[in-house]
Amino acid sequence: MRFEIKAGTVEVEHGAIFSGLDLAVTSGEIVTILGPSGCGKTTLLRACCGLTALSSGERWLGDEALQPGIHPDITLLFQQPVLYPHLNVAQNIALGGSKAEGKKQLADRVDAVLTAIGLDGFQQRGVASLSGGEAQRVAFGRALMQDPKVMLLDEPFASVDVARRLALAEMTREHLKERNITVIHVTHDEEEANIMSDRLLRWSEVQPAPPDGEEE
């Protein structure tokens, strides 16, 4: 589903994180925004999903102008996987399912997701025993269970080594394209960006520097 930020601005006490930003992502497209740490990429994703309120501007999902706050069809995957240590892998992934699902239906969906992300047989594993890459796969699997229309990826592979990061990027792209999920992915790593994206935008293209050349 098409997602847009129109004339989006987020202001804080010391100035604007970004101002008058326009971003449109077509249905099923993966757009990567490439920029250095601290430039505002995470704030943009938080604004897209509703965790951070826009000071001005609009969010659109398809033909719907979104109200402030989070939306069930938009999922944010954080840089560090947020997993619950008292739950095993299957239970963590099942949190992304619907309360209306029957127990067997939910278990079958969890098993299918684990197979898809290469963690078949990990159902009963404790999350404390997982590597960084495995933990991020579990977080991604839980996000897939939500059947989102839009997924926002905040440097999701930053906590793993280079070889695993690029492999995870390839796997993630494959599953997102299979499900036709609309994606905004942010990173400071150009190689990762090239693997993931249908369209790559540098931060300076989506948020040009002020005329005097000074950063906000």
Protein Blocks (a to p, Z undefined) as FASTA:
>chain_A
ZZddehiacddfkbcfbghiacdddehiacdddddehilmmmmmmmmnopaccfbdcdde
hjbccdedddfkbccddfbdcddfkbcfklmmmmmpcfkbcfklmmmmmmmmmmmnopgh
ilmpcfklpcfklmmmmmmmmmmmnopabdcdehkllmpcfklmmmmmmmmmmmmmmnop
acddddfbfklmmmmpmbdcdfklmmccdfkopaZZ
